[in-house]
Amino acid sequence: MAKALLGHVGIGTDARLAAEVRRLRARVIDLETALDRAHRLNDSLAAAVTVEDDLRSLHQEPALT
């Protein structure tokens, strides 16, 4: 009975859970890499914009409802 209880409590690591954690960690790394790439691309595109400074400094205003 004690073995069944200890196994039920989860003393050991579940192989499926460990595989899922590895998969999710790899996915997080992929997403962080993609986000970094998007930030760099956005920065380079923003630097290449040749719009007048007053147009660039406009702030968004809420839409009228």
mmCIF file of the N, C-alpha and C atoms, coordinates in Angstrom:
data_MODEL
# 
_entry.id   MODEL 
# 
loop_
_atom_site.group_PDB 
_atom_site.id 
_atom_site.type_symbol 
_atom_site.label_atom_id 
_atom_site.label_alt_id 
_atom_site.label_comp_id 
_atom_site.label_asym_id 
_atom_site.label_entity_id 
_atom_site.label_seq_id 
_atom_site.pdbx_PDB_ins_code 
_atom_site.Cartn_x 
_atom_site.Cartn_y 
_atom_site.Cartn_z 
_atom_site.occupancy 
_atom_site.B_iso_or_equiv 
_atom_site.pdbx_formal_charge 
_atom_site.auth_seq_id 
_atom_site.auth_comp_id 
_atom_site.auth_asym_id 
_atom_site.auth_atom_id 
_atom_site.pdbx_PDB_model_num 
ATOM 1   N N  . MET A 1 1  ? 0.824   -1.189 0.000   1.00 0.00 ? 1  MET A N  1 
ATOM 2   C CA . MET A 1 1  ? 0.000   0.000  0.000   1.00 0.00 ? 1  MET A CA 1 
ATOM 3   C C  . MET A 1 1  ? 0.873   1.260  0.000   1.00 0.00 ? 1  MET A C  1 
ATOM 4   N N  . ALA A 1 2  ? 1.963   1.245  0.742   1.00 0.00 ? 2  ALA A N  1 
ATOM 5   C CA . ALA A 1 2  ? 2.835   2.419  0.802   1.00 0.00 ? 2  ALA A CA 1 
ATOM 6   C C  . ALA A 1 2  ? 3.435   2.721  -0.564  1.00 0.00 ? 2  ALA A C  1 
ATOM 7   N N  . LYS A 1 3  ? 3.809   1.686  -1.317  1.00 0.00 ? 3  LYS A N  1 
ATOM 8   C CA . LYS A 1 3  ? 4.354   1.905  -2.658  1.00 0.00 ? 3  LYS A CA 1 
ATOM 9   C C  . LYS A 1 3  ? 3.315   2.572  -3.555  1.00 0.00 ? 3  LYS A C  1 
ATOM 10  N N  . ALA A 1 4  ? 2.100   2.122  -3.471  1.00 0.00 ? 4  ALA A N  1 
ATOM 11  C CA . ALA A 1 4  ? 1.042   2.705  -4.293  1.00 0.00 ? 4  ALA A CA 1 
ATOM 12  C C  . ALA A 1 4  ? 0.829   4.171  -3.928  1.00 0.00 ? 4  ALA A C  1 
ATOM 13  N N  . LEU A 1 5  ? 0.866   4.483  -2.655  1.00 0.00 ? 5  LEU A N  1 
ATOM 14  C CA . LEU A 1 5  ? 0.680   5.871  -2.237  1.00 0.00 ? 5  LEU A CA 1 
ATOM 15  C C  . LEU A 1 5  ? 1.844   6.749  -2.680  1.00 0.00 ? 5  LEU A C  1 
ATOM 16  N N  . LEU A 1 6  ? 3.061   6.245  -2.528  1.00 0.00 ? 6  LEU A N  1 
ATOM 17  C CA . LEU A 1 6  ? 4.222   7.032  -2.944  1.00 0.00 ? 6  LEU A CA 1 
ATOM 18  C C  . LEU A 1 6  ? 4.215   7.263  -4.450  1.00 0.00 ? 6  LEU A C  1 
ATOM 19  N N  . GLY A 1 7  ? 3.854   6.248  -5.194  1.00 0.00 ? 7  GLY A N  1 
ATOM 20  C CA . GLY A 1 7  ? 3.767   6.412  -6.640  1.00 0.00 ? 7  GLY A CA 1 
ATOM 21  C C  . GLY A 1 7  ? 2.679   7.388  -7.026  1.00 0.00 ? 7  GLY A C  1 
ATOM 22  N N  . HIS A 1 8  ? 1.600   7.366  -6.278  1.00 0.00 ? 8  HIS A N  1 
ATOM 23  C CA . HIS A 1 8  ? 0.485   8.258  -6.569  1.00 0.00 ? 8  HIS A CA 1 
ATOM 24  C C  . HIS A 1 8  ? 0.832   9.713  -6.248  1.00 0.00 ? 8  HIS A C  1 
ATOM 25  N N  . VAL A 1 9  ? 1.609   9.917  -5.203  1.00 0.00 ? 9  VAL A N  1 
ATOM 26  C CA . VAL A 1 9  ? 1.996   11.267 -4.812  1.00 0.00 ? 9  VAL A CA 1 
ATOM 27  C C  . VAL A 1 9  ? 2.918   11.880 -5.861  1.00 0.00 ? 9  VAL A C  1 
ATOM 28  N N  . GLY A 1 10 ? 3.663   11.056 -6.557  1.00 0.00 ? 10 GLY A N  1 
ATOM 29  C CA . GLY A 1 10 ? 4.508   11.562 -7.629  1.00 0.00 ? 10 GLY A CA 1 
ATOM 30  C C  . GLY A 1 10 ? 5.921   11.846 -7.196  1.00 0.00 ? 10 GLY A C  1 
ATOM 31  N N  . ILE A 1 11 ? 6.547   10.909 -6.522  1.00 0.00 ? 11 ILE A N  1 
ATOM 32  C CA . ILE A 1 11 ? 7.927   11.092 -6.075  1.00 0.00 ? 11 ILE A CA 1 
ATOM 33  C C  . ILE A 1 11 ? 8.872   11.198 -7.271  1.00 0.00 ? 11 ILE A C  1 
ATOM 34  N N  . GLY A 1 12 ? 8.691   10.357 -8.258  1.00 0.00 ? 12 GLY A N  1 
ATOM 35  C CA . GLY A 1 12 ? 9.563   10.375 -9.436  1.00 0.00 ? 12 GLY A CA 1 
ATOM 36  C C  . GLY A 1 12 ? 9.065   11.371 -10.468 1.00 0.00 ? 12 GLY A C  1 
ATOM 37  N N  . THR A 1 13 ? 9.888   11.603 -11.497 1.00 0.00 ? 13 THR A N  1 
ATOM 38  C CA . THR A 1 13 ? 9.463   12.494 -12.574 1.00 0.00 ? 13 THR A CA 1 
ATOM 39  C C  . THR A 1 13 ? 8.788   11.676 -13.657 1.00 0.00 ? 13 THR A C  1 
ATOM 40  N N  . ASP A 1 14 ? 7.736   12.194 -14.169 1.00 0.00 ? 14 ASP A N  1 
ATOM 41  C CA . ASP A 1 14 ? 7.008   11.548 -15.250 1.00 0.00 ? 14 ASP A CA 1 
ATOM 42  C C  . ASP A 1 14 ? 7.734   11.867 -16.559 1.00 0.00 ? 14 ASP A C  1 
ATOM 43  N N  . ALA A 1 15 ? 8.014   10.849 -17.353 1.00 0.00 ? 15 ALA A N  1 
ATOM 44  C CA . ALA A 1 15 ? 8.748   11.050 -18.606 1.00 0.00 ? 15 ALA A CA 1 
ATOM 45  C C  . ALA A 1 15 ? 7.969   11.956 -19.555 1.00 0.00 ? 15 ALA A C  1 
ATOM 46  N N  . ARG A 1 16 ? 6.653   11.812 -19.573 1.00 0.00 ? 16 ARG A N  1 
ATOM 47  C CA . ARG A 1 16 ? 5.843   12.661 -20.456 1.00 0.00 ? 16 ARG A CA 1 
ATOM 48  C C  . ARG A 1 16 ? 5.898   14.118 -20.018 1.00 0.00 ? 16 ARG A C  1 
ATOM 49  N N  . LEU A 1 17 ? 5.860   14.331 -18.714 1.00 0.00 ? 17 LEU A N  1 
ATOM 50  C CA . LEU A 1 17 ? 5.927   15.696 -18.195 1.00 0.00 ? 17 LEU A CA 1 
ATOM 51  C C  . LEU A 1 17 ? 7.289   16.322 -18.493 1.00 0.00 ? 17 LEU A C  1 
ATOM 52  N N  . ALA A 1 18 ? 8.347   15.555 -18.318 1.00 0.00 ? 18 ALA A N  1 
ATOM 53  C CA . ALA A 1 18 ? 9.691   16.066 -18.601 1.00 0.00 ? 18 ALA A CA 1 
ATOM 54  C C  . ALA A 1 18 ? 9.849   16.395 -20.085 1.00 0.00 ? 18 ALA A C  1 
ATOM 55  N N  . ALA A 1 19 ? 9.288   15.552 -20.958 1.00 0.00 ? 19 ALA A N  1 
ATOM 56  C CA . ALA A 1 19 ? 9.357   15.815 -22.397 1.00 0.00 ? 19 ALA A CA 1 
ATOM 57  C C  . ALA A 1 19 ? 8.571   17.072 -22.755 1.00 0.00 ? 19 ALA A C  1 
ATOM 58  N N  . GLU A 1 20 ? 7.423   17.250 -22.117 1.00 0.00 ? 20 GLU A N  1 
ATOM 59  C CA . GLU A 1 20 ? 6.613   18.442 -22.366 1.00 0.00 ? 20 GLU A CA 1 
ATOM 60  C C  . GLU A 1 20 ? 7.343   19.706 -21.911 1.00 0.00 ? 20 GLU A C  1 
ATOM 61  N N  . VAL A 1 21 ? 8.007   19.642 -20.782 1.00 0.00 ? 21 VAL A N  1 
ATOM 62  C CA . VAL A 1 21 ? 8.771   20.791 -20.283 1.00 0.00 ? 21 VAL A CA 1 
ATOM 63  C C  . VAL A 1 21 ? 9.906   21.119 -21.242 1.00 0.00 ? 21 VAL A C  1 
ATOM 64  N N  . ARG A 1 22 ? 10.608  20.097 -21.737 1.00 0.00 ? 22 ARG A N  1 
ATOM 65  C CA . ARG A 1 22 ? 11.685  20.340 -22.709 1.00 0.00 ? 22 ARG A CA 1 
ATOM 66  C C  . ARG A 1 22 ? 11.136  20.980 -23.977 1.00 0.00 ? 22 ARG A C  1 
ATOM 67  N N  . ARG A 1 23 ? 9.989   20.473 -24.447 1.00 0.00 ? 23 ARG A N  1 
ATOM 68  C CA . ARG A 1 23 ? 9.378   21.015 -25.658 1.00 0.00 ? 23 ARG A CA 1 
ATOM 69  C C  . ARG A 1 23 ? 8.963   22.472 -25.453 1.00 0.00 ? 23 ARG A C  1 
ATOM 70  N N  . LEU A 1 24 ? 8.380   22.770 -24.306 1.00 0.00 ? 24 LEU A N  1 
ATOM 71  C CA . LEU A 1 24 ? 7.950   24.138 -24.034 1.00 0.00 ? 24 LEU A CA 1 
ATOM 72  C C  . LEU A 1 24 ? 9.136   25.086 -23.880 1.00 0.00 ? 24 LEU A C  1 
ATOM 73  N N  . ARG A 1 25 ? 10.207  24.623 -23.265 1.00 0.00 ? 25 ARG A N  1 
ATOM 74  C CA . ARG A 1 25 ? 11.405  25.465 -23.138 1.00 0.00 ? 25 ARG A CA 1 
ATOM 75  C C  . ARG A 1 25 ? 12.001  25.778 -24.503 1.00 0.00 ? 25 ARG A C  1 
ATOM 76  N N  . ALA A 1 26 ? 12.025  24.777 -25.387 1.00 0.00 ? 26 ALA A N  1 
ATOM 77  C CA . ALA A 1 26 ? 12.532  25.003 -26.743 1.00 0.00 ? 26 ALA A CA 1 
ATOM 78  C C  . ALA A 1 26 ? 11.636  25.993 -27.484 1.00 0.00 ? 26 ALA A C  1 
ATOM 79  N N  . ARG A 1 27 ? 10.327  25.886 -27.282 1.00 0.00 ? 27 ARG A N  1 
ATOM 80  C CA . ARG A 1 27 ? 9.386   26.802 -27.932 1.00 0.00 ? 27 ARG A CA 1 
ATOM 81  C C  . ARG A 1 27 ? 9.579   28.233 -27.432 1.00 0.00 ? 27 ARG A C  1 
ATOM 82  N N  . VAL A 1 28 ? 9.819   28.386 -26.146 1.00 0.00 ? 28 VAL A N  1 
ATOM 83  C CA . VAL A 1 28 ? 10.067  29.717 -25.578 1.00 0.00 ? 28 VAL A CA 1 
ATOM 84  C C  . VAL A 1 28 ? 11.321  30.321 -26.194 1.00 0.00 ? 28 VAL A C  1 
ATOM 85  N N  . ILE A 1 29 ? 12.362  29.519 -26.345 1.00 0.00 ? 29 ILE A N  1 
ATOM 86  C CA . ILE A 1 29 ? 13.602  30.011 -26.965 1.00 0.00 ? 29 ILE A CA 1 
ATOM 87  C C  . ILE A 1 29 ? 13.338  30.442 -28.400 1.00 0.00 ? 29 ILE A C  1 
ATOM 88  N N  . ASP A 1 30 ? 12.563  29.641 -29.154 1.00 0.00 ? 30 ASP A N  1 
ATOM 89  C CA . ASP A 1 30 ? 12.226  30.001 -30.532 1.00 0.00 ? 30 ASP A CA 1 
ATOM 90  C C  . ASP A 1 30 ? 11.444  31.312 -30.587 1.00 0.00 ? 30 ASP A C  1 
ATOM 91  N N  . LEU A 1 31 ? 10.483  31.470 -29.688 1.00 0.00 ? 31 LEU A N  1 
ATOM 92  C CA . LEU A 1 31 ? 9.677   32.687 -29.678 1.00 0.00 ? 31 LEU A CA 1 
ATOM 93  C C  . LEU A 1 31 ? 10.498  33.905 -29.269 1.00 0.00 ? 31 LEU A C  1 
ATOM 94  N N  . GLU A 1 32 ? 11.403  33.739 -28.319 1.00 0.00 ? 32 GLU A N  1 
ATOM 95  C CA . GLU A 1 32 ? 12.267  34.853 -27.925 1.00 0.00 ? 32 GLU A CA 1 
ATOM 96  C C  . GLU A 1 32 ? 13.178  35.265 -29.070 1.00 0.00 ? 32 GLU A C  1 
ATOM 97  N N  . THR A 1 33 ? 13.681  34.293 -29.828 1.00 0.00 ? 33 THR A N  1 
ATOM 98  C CA . THR A 1 33 ? 14.523  34.583 -30.985 1.00 0.00 ? 33 THR A CA 1 
ATOM 99  C C  . THR A 1 33 ? 13.738  35.338 -32.050 1.00 0.00 ? 33 THR A C  1 
ATOM 100 N N  . ALA A 1 34 ? 12.509  34.887 -32.316 1.00 0.00 ? 34 ALA A N  1 
ATOM 101 C CA . ALA A 1 34 ? 11.669  35.560 -33.308 1.00 0.00 ? 34 ALA A CA 1 
ATOM 102 C C  . ALA A 1 34 ? 11.325  36.976 -32.865 1.00 0.00 ? 34 ALA A C  1 
ATOM 103 N N  . LEU A 1 35 ? 11.056  37.162 -31.586 1.00 0.00 ? 35 LEU A N  1 
ATOM 104 C CA . LEU A 1 35 ? 10.747  38.492 -31.069 1.00 0.00 ? 35 LEU A CA 1 
ATOM 105 C C  . LEU A 1 35 ? 11.947  39.418 -31.192 1.00 0.00 ? 35 LEU A C  1 
ATOM 106 N N  . ASP A 1 36 ? 13.130  38.908 -30.886 1.00 0.00 ? 36 ASP A N  1 
ATOM 107 C CA . ASP A 1 36 ? 14.348  39.712 -31.013 1.00 0.00 ? 36 ASP A CA 1 
ATOM 108 C C  . ASP A 1 36 ? 14.568  40.111 -32.470 1.00 0.00 ? 36 ASP A C  1 
ATOM 109 N N  . ARG A 1 37 ? 14.348  39.168 -33.385 1.00 0.00 ? 37 ARG A N  1 
ATOM 110 C CA . ARG A 1 37 ? 14.494  39.453 -34.807 1.00 0.00 ? 37 ARG A CA 1 
ATOM 111 C C  . ARG A 1 37 ? 13.482  40.520 -35.246 1.00 0.00 ? 37 ARG A C  1 
ATOM 112 N N  . ALA A 1 38 ? 12.250  40.430 -34.758 1.00 0.00 ? 38 ALA A N  1 
ATOM 113 C CA . ALA A 1 38 ? 11.226  41.413 -35.111 1.00 0.00 ? 38 ALA A CA 1 
ATOM 114 C C  . ALA A 1 38 ? 11.572  42.793 -34.558 1.00 0.00 ? 38 ALA A C  1 
ATOM 115 N N  . HIS A 1 39 ? 12.112  42.836 -33.344 1.00 0.00 ? 39 HIS A N  1 
ATOM 116 C CA . HIS A 1 39 ? 12.530  44.119 -32.766 1.00 0.00 ? 39 HIS A CA 1 
ATOM 117 C C  . HIS A 1 39 ? 13.640  44.751 -33.598 1.00 0.00 ? 39 HIS A C  1 
ATOM 118 N N  . ARG A 1 40 ? 14.619  43.947 -34.003 1.00 0.00 ? 40 ARG A N  1 
ATOM 119 C CA . ARG A 1 40 ? 15.718  44.490 -34.805 1.00 0.00 ? 40 ARG A CA 1 
ATOM 120 C C  . ARG A 1 40 ? 15.217  44.982 -36.159 1.00 0.00 ? 40 ARG A C  1 
ATOM 121 N N  . LEU A 1 41 ? 14.317  44.226 -36.783 1.00 0.00 ? 41 LEU A N  1 
ATOM 122 C CA . LEU A 1 41 ? 13.755  44.638 -38.065 1.00 0.00 ? 41 LEU A CA 1 
ATOM 123 C C  . LEU A 1 41 ? 12.949  45.922 -37.907 1.00 0.00 ? 41 LEU A C  1 
ATOM 124 N N  . ASN A 1 42 ? 12.163  46.006 -36.858 1.00 0.00 ? 42 ASN A N  1 
ATOM 125 C CA . ASN A 1 42 ? 11.372  47.213 -36.605 1.00 0.00 ? 42 ASN A CA 1 
ATOM 126 C C  . ASN A 1 42 ? 12.279  48.419 -36.389 1.00 0.00 ? 42 ASN A C  1 
ATOM 127 N N  . ASP A 1 43 ? 13.347  48.234 -35.633 1.00 0.00 ? 43 ASP A N  1 
ATOM 128 C CA . ASP A 1 43 ? 14.282  49.334 -35.392 1.00 0.00 ? 43 ASP A CA 1 
ATOM 129 C C  . ASP A 1 43 ? 14.930  49.805 -36.687 1.00 0.00 ? 43 ASP A C  1 
ATOM 130 N N  . SER A 1 44 ? 15.316  48.859 -37.547 1.00 0.00 ? 44 SER A N  1 
ATOM 131 C CA . SER A 1 44 ? 15.950  49.250 -38.807 1.00 0.00 ? 44 SER A CA 1 
ATOM 132 C C  . SER A 1 44 ? 14.950  49.934 -39.733 1.00 0.00 ? 44 SER A C  1 
ATOM 133 N N  . LEU A 1 45 ? 13.704  49.476 -39.739 1.00 0.00 ? 45 LEU A N  1 
ATOM 134 C CA . LEU A 1 45 ? 12.693  50.126 -40.569 1.00 0.00 ? 45 LEU A CA 1 
ATOM 135 C C  . LEU A 1 45 ? 12.353  51.517 -40.039 1.00 0.00 ? 45 LEU A C  1 
ATOM 136 N N  . ALA A 1 46 ? 12.276  51.655 -38.731 1.00 0.00 ? 46 ALA A N  1 
ATOM 137 C CA . ALA A 1 46 ? 11.980  52.965 -38.146 1.00 0.00 ? 46 ALA A CA 1 
ATOM 138 C C  . ALA A 1 46 ? 13.110  53.949 -38.421 1.00 0.00 ? 46 ALA A C  1 
ATOM 139 N N  . ALA A 1 47 ? 14.339  53.466 -38.447 1.00 0.00 ? 47 ALA A N  1 
ATOM 140 C CA . ALA A 1 47 ? 15.477  54.341 -38.727 1.00 0.00 ? 47 ALA A CA 1 
ATOM 141 C C  . ALA A 1 47 ? 15.490  54.780 -40.186 1.00 0.00 ? 47 ALA A C  1 
ATOM 142 N N  . ALA A 1 48 ? 14.918  53.976 -41.067 1.00 0.00 ? 48 ALA A N  1 
ATOM 143 C CA . ALA A 1 48 ? 14.930  54.295 -42.487 1.00 0.00 ? 48 ALA A CA 1 
ATOM 144 C C  . ALA A 1 48 ? 13.779  55.203 -42.905 1.00 0.00 ? 48 ALA A C  1 
ATOM 145 N N  . VAL A 1 49 ? 12.852  55.478 -42.016 1.00 0.00 ? 49 VAL A N  1 
ATOM 146 C CA . VAL A 1 49 ? 11.698  56.308 -42.352 1.00 0.00 ? 49 VAL A CA 1 
ATOM 147 C C  . VAL A 1 49 ? 12.148  57.742 -42.585 1.00 0.00 ? 49 VAL A C  1 
ATOM 148 N N  . THR A 1 50 ? 11.662  58.329 -43.663 1.00 0.00 ? 50 THR A N  1 
ATOM 149 C CA . THR A 1 50 ? 12.027  59.709 -43.978 1.00 0.00 ? 50 THR A CA 1 
ATOM 150 C C  . THR A 1 50 ? 10.787  60.601 -43.951 1.00 0.00 ? 50 THR A C  1 
ATOM 151 N N  . VAL A 1 51 ? 10.018  60.472 -42.916 1.00 0.00 ? 51 VAL A N  1 
ATOM 152 C CA . VAL A 1 51 ? 8.824   61.297 -42.743 1.00 0.00 ? 51 VAL A CA 1 
ATOM 153 C C  . VAL A 1 51 ? 9.217   62.513 -41.914 1.00 0.00 ? 51 VAL A C  1 
ATOM 154 N N  . GLU A 1 52 ? 8.531   63.597 -42.116 1.00 0.00 ? 52 GLU A N  1 
ATOM 155 C CA . GLU A 1 52 ? 8.846   64.806 -41.357 1.00 0.00 ? 52 GLU A CA 1 
ATOM 156 C C  . GLU A 1 52 ? 8.705   64.540 -39.866 1.00 0.00 ? 52 GLU A C  1 
ATOM 157 N N  . ASP A 1 53 ? 9.513   65.214 -39.086 1.00 0.00 ? 53 ASP A N  1 
ATOM 158 C CA . ASP A 1 53 ? 9.542   64.975 -37.650 1.00 0.00 ? 53 ASP A CA 1 
ATOM 159 C C  . ASP A 1 53 ? 8.199   65.217 -36.974 1.00 0.00 ? 53 ASP A C  1 
ATOM 160 N N  . ASP A 1 54 ? 7.440   66.208 -37.438 1.00 0.00 ? 54 ASP A N  1 
ATOM 161 C CA . ASP A 1 54 ? 6.156   66.464 -36.789 1.00 0.00 ? 54 ASP A CA 1 
ATOM 162 C C  . ASP A 1 54 ? 5.163   65.331 -37.040 1.00 0.00 ? 54 ASP A C  1 
ATOM 163 N N  . LEU A 1 55 ? 5.244   64.684 -38.169 1.00 0.00 ? 55 LEU A N  1 
ATOM 164 C CA . LEU A 1 55 ? 4.373   63.539 -38.430 1.00 0.00 ? 55 LEU A CA 1 
ATOM 165 C C  . LEU A 1 55 ? 4.788   62.337 -37.594 1.00 0.00 ? 55 LEU A C  1 
ATOM 166 N N  . ARG A 1 56 ? 6.082   62.202 -37.377 1.00 0.00 ? 56 ARG A N  1 
ATOM 167 C CA . ARG A 1 56 ? 6.577   61.072 -36.607 1.00 0.00 ? 56 ARG A CA 1 
ATOM 168 C C  . ARG A 1 56 ? 6.220   61.197 -35.121 1.00 0.00 ? 56 ARG A C  1 
ATOM 169 N N  . SER A 1 57 ? 6.056   62.422 -34.664 1.00 0.00 ? 57 SER A N  1 
ATOM 170 C CA . SER A 1 57 ? 5.799   62.629 -33.241 1.00 0.00 ? 57 SER A CA 1 
ATOM 171 C C  . SER A 1 57 ? 4.310   62.686 -32.900 1.00 0.00 ? 57 SER A C  1 
ATOM 172 N N  . LEU A 1 58 ? 3.439   62.471 -33.862 1.00 0.00 ? 58 LEU A N  1 
ATOM 173 C CA . LEU A 1 58 ? 2.005   62.483 -33.573 1.00 0.00 ? 58 LEU A CA 1 
ATOM 174 C C  . LEU A 1 58 ? 1.649   61.344 -32.636 1.00 0.00 ? 58 LEU A C  1 
ATOM 175 N N  . HIS A 1 59 ? 0.776   61.640 -31.717 1.00 0.00 ? 59 HIS A N  1 
ATOM 176 C CA . HIS A 1 59 ? 0.324   60.622 -30.774 1.00 0.00 ? 59 HIS A CA 1 
ATOM 177 C C  . HIS A 1 59 ? -1.045  60.120 -31.213 1.00 0.00 ? 59 HIS A C  1 
ATOM 178 N N  . GLN A 1 60 ? -1.299  58.860 -30.953 1.00 0.00 ? 60 GLN A N  1 
ATOM 179 C CA . GLN A 1 60 ? -2.599  58.303 -31.294 1.00 0.00 ? 60 GLN A CA 1 
ATOM 180 C C  . GLN A 1 60 ? -3.657  58.916 -30.394 1.00 0.00 ? 60 GLN A C  1 
ATOM 181 N N  . GLU A 1 61 ? -4.786  59.197 -30.994 1.00 0.00 ? 61 GLU A N  1 
ATOM 182 C CA . GLU A 1 61 ? -5.903  59.730 -30.234 1.00 0.00 ? 61 GLU A CA 1 
ATOM 183 C C  . GLU A 1 61 ? -7.022  58.697 -30.238 1.00 0.00 ? 61 GLU A C  1 
ATOM 184 N N  . PRO A 1 62 ? -7.807  58.647 -29.193 1.00 0.00 ? 62 PRO A N  1 
ATOM 185 C CA . PRO A 1 62 ? -8.901  57.676 -29.170 1.00 0.00 ? 62 PRO A CA 1 
ATOM 186 C C  . PRO A 1 62 ? -9.940  58.005 -30.235 1.00 0.00 ? 62 PRO A C  1 
ATOM 187 N N  . ALA A 1 63 ? -10.548 56.978 -30.774 1.00 0.00 ? 63 ALA A N  1 
ATOM 188 C CA . ALA A 1 63 ? -11.573 57.165 -31.793 1.00 0.00 ? 63 ALA A CA 1 
ATOM 189 C C  . ALA A 1 63 ? -12.836 57.723 -31.154 1.00 0.00 ? 63 ALA A C  1 
ATOM 190 N N  . LEU A 1 64 ? -13.525 58.533 -31.907 1.00 0.00 ? 64 LEU A N  1 
ATOM 191 C CA . LEU A 1 64 ? -14.790 59.074 -31.411 1.00 0.00 ? 64 LEU A CA 1 
ATOM 192 C C  . LEU A 1 64 ? -15.862 58.002 -31.515 1.00 0.00 ? 64 LEU A C  1 
ATOM 193 N N  . THR A 1 65 ? -16.640 57.875 -30.470 1.00 0.00 ? 65 THR A N  1 
ATOM 194 C CA . THR A 1 65 ? -17.709 56.863 -30.503 1.00 0.00 ? 65 THR A CA 1 
ATOM 195 C C  . THR A 1 65 ? -19.066 57.511 -30.433 1.00 0.00 ? 65 THR A C  1 
# 
